[in-house]
Amino acid sequence: MKLPGALFLSFCAVMLPCQAATLVVEPRPSAKYSTIQSAVNAAQPGDIVEIRSGVYFEHVEIRKGGEPGRPIVIQGAPNALVVVNAGQRLEAQFTPVKDYPEVYSAPVPAAKMKEETALWEMPARMRMKRVFSVEQVAQRIGSWFYDPQQERLYVRSTGSRKADQAAYWLESSNKAAITVNTSYVTLRNLETTLGQHGILVTGKDRHHVTIENCRAYCNSWAGIHITGDDHLVANNDTFFNNTYGIQLRYGVNRVKIVGNRCLFNGPNN
């Protein structure tokens, strides 16, 4: 029996899956996808979001997932170094404080220094201790105090270098670098830093999320935080996170944790 042309095309459209696409992310303004978030928003089940080398200053939220056998894959390109940095570098000119050796200060607008603000010293990868006076800063290495009346920040470095020679980063204390709020997603070959978590899989009904060959470091809470069921967390590195390397919460079931390395996690100051 011959099918009419229009009916045949409709039959094919129903029976044949859509061809998967590769969406390429590049950190340049002229690229079709210059942010990871823009490519994630456009991805359909089975698609691959492939990210070229670069530091991407954003919070990536994945709300649309794949399907059984057709996950959305978000991955670094072959041999690429992809860093999702949820923090913000503090640009400030520090000068020595009279009568307090090793204490330096700089003017910083109050809008940057909120109640939940946390400060990291780089390259020491140390989350600095917040104290409540200049005198306390002088007594403790790796500490800081912010005076909101003067809008002035006081720091004492961790000792790896002088305070005016270190780099300081503001942590994103209430958002993860990457949040997965859906199912059937694969994350691969990514680095995440300076978020509330490095990678957060949120929601008890989330399932079939794969996280592999990623690195999560210098985050406020966990490098990788997982809820839901039937996930795979394999061959990742989590280190220098302020609380946990990998954290499973809220009655997870059938989650495979294989070949991960968790080093130097926990409160570091």
Disulfide bonds with the S-S distance in Angstrom:
none
